[in-house]
Amino acid sequence: MMLEKWLPSTRSKSVARNTPREEMLDFFEDMWDRPFRGYGDFSKGFTPSVEVSEKDDEVIVKAEMPGLEPSEIDLSVENNNLVLRGEKKREHKEEKENFVHMECSYGSFERVVPLRVEVDRDNVAASYKNGVLVVRLPKSELNRSRKIAIES
Amino acid sequence: MSGEVKKNSGSLPRFSPNTDIIEKEDGFHIYMDMPGVQKEDLVIDLKENDLAISARAVYPRMEKVSNVHLEFGDCEYSRSFTISDVVDRENIKATLKNGVLEMFLPKAAKAKPRKIEIEVAQD
């Protein structure tokens, strides 16, 4: 399992990586954290992985959130960011000594997804299926791409 | 998805799903995070001592989409466990809910802890 460190990973840690300093801190955080994965207490809490894609008229955000109920997910659009909040709870509340093996992470999370364009916040639709959340945010009128006819 | 195992050329990236295993008095509970998996795409195979779980998460293709940021996508999950004789193979149960596979592997009756009554010897 330790070899995983040397293999390419499709997961990046967060969308908003602002400064080289933060990036460096992330790197070290990751370096200290890795050897302790699988020992619940040391590893970080749960953060959903996110996918953002864009169509002509809408922005689609998907997030992996296994083990949550739709009612436990809190979504909001704040300052042109989509904010996902929630808590991934253990289905099992057992005494520590019963854990044979532990890799899944739990806890409350907040993930801010920057949206590159202004969205119509009144018409956001979200669905949750098989542990994956899909949010569709229609672009506001001004931001839709529009073909402009060129007069000759 | 986590812990990418290997990348097969041409096929989907393969991941080993995050797993919790808990032992209780009556048996073992296994929880696996498999977001994006439908019941139809999940295969659980028990062959002698090997319990193999494999699944596919495939998202519907969308037309005319530009991807801005990607952290996950179509993938295969696969993981196998070796189970001991303690497990009652006939009664393994599995449920898939909200992207989490929960399996219950009951202990065979002979492996369960049993209280032994002490009889008072009468002379």
Interface residues (C-beta under 8 A of the other chain):
Chain A: M1 E4 L7 P8 S9 T10 R11 S12 V15 S49 V50 E51 V52 S53 E54 K55 D56 V59 I60 K62 E64 M65 P66 G67 L68 E69 E91 H92 E94 N98 F99 V100 H101 M102 E103 C104 S105 R116 Y128 N130 G131 V132
Chain B: M1 S2 G3 E4 K6 K7 P13 N18 T19 D20 I21 I22 E23 K24 F28 H29 Y31 M32 D33 M34 P35 G36 V37 Q38 A57 Y59 M62 K64 V65 S66 N67 V68 H69 L70 E71 F72 G73 K97 N98 G99 V100 E102
